[in-house]
């Protein structure tokens, strides 16, 4: 099996207030069939054997489900492949001898904890502001009890795919969380169960995103380009319409 060697330029930062810098590491004897995170594991094993601090990065499912692995690879959120997370990126995507730059999400609302790990609790606070249904519906109804048009159900389920990885924020020059917020609002507001609280929900979640320090959307589409679930920009347009309607009804 052909092996490859790559040079990794990794952002190292000991803590939130520490000064960060890029450090180069040689990854030798890498199999093209390794995932990017497996390659990082190999580098970390070598660092640990030398008594050095391993590279800190988040990972959990390694199946593109949870999104915790997200960071920038050569300036692109989740790397060069569309519709995937970093844990689904394989070393065969790179050439032998390549230099790969790896750094964390860059956003004021996502402060660096250490190396490639950022604090994404701002997303949690947006969900806490309104990303739920509080209506007491009793026992679970039969699946066919409330008819939902297929087009509406499809749009709601497409939005529900959002895994909250933060790639949309990292890719946006304004560090906007509009795609994330729009996805979380859409999948609840489109369905009958979420309609009673739709106005309260959209206002609370959008306002919380502003409070968290995320920027505004300038409708350029970087978020859609890097979203691992390929959520469409039209989701943001739907959120904006719902927000305007909710503010009108509040008046």
PyMOL commands that set and color helices and strands:
alter all, ss='L'
color gray80, all
select helices_A, chain A and resi 36-49+86-88+91-93+121-130+150-160+167-171+178-189+192-195+198-212+222-226+234-250
alter helices_A, ss='H'
color red, helices_A
select strands_A, chain A and resi 3-12+21-31+72-73+76-77+99-103+112-114+117-118
alter strands_A, ss='S'
color yellow, strands_A
deselect
rebuild
show_as cartoon
